[in-house]
Amino acid sequence: MADRILLVAAVLIFFSVVFGVVRLARGPTVIDRIAALDMLTIVSTSLIVLYAHVSGRFVYLDVALIYGGLSFLGVLAVARYLERGL
């Protein structure tokens, strides 16, 4: 049963990556592309967490936590730049 749940999670992550890349490529505005990039970082963080669970090496959870924090700070910096400049 757990293998099926992991397989469903992997398939959903794959579709999220596909849809995120499509939005990143076809986004009509810069804001759409930034939102797609932020979504892709969230999806990649979930992929790191899924890999940590499957491999049994939970040190990757620390990597996912740091990556998520840096992604958040990056989006804040870009949003501030677009709003009024640095």
Rosetta blueprint (number, residue, H / E / L):
1 M L
2 A H
3 D H
4 R H
5 I H
6 L H
7 L H
8 V H
9 A H
10 A H
11 V H
12 L H
13 I H
14 F H
15 F H
16 S H
17 V H
18 V H
19 F H
20 G H
21 V H
22 V H
23 R H
24 L H
25 A H
26 R H
27 G L
28 P L
29 T L
30 V H
31 I H
32 D H
33 R H
34 I H
35 A H
36 A H
37 L H
38 D H
39 M H
40 L H
41 T H
42 I H
43 V H
44 S H
45 T H
46 S H
47 L H
48 I H
49 V H
50 L H
51 Y H
52 A H
53 H H
54 V H
55 S H
56 G L
57 R L
58 F L
59 V L
60 Y H
61 L H
62 D H
63 V H
64 A H
65 L H
66 I H
67 Y H
68 G H
69 G H
70 L H
71 S H
72 F H
73 L H
74 G H
75 V H
76 L H
77 A H
78 V H
79 A H
80 R H
81 Y H
82 L H
83 E H
84 R H
85 G L
86 L L
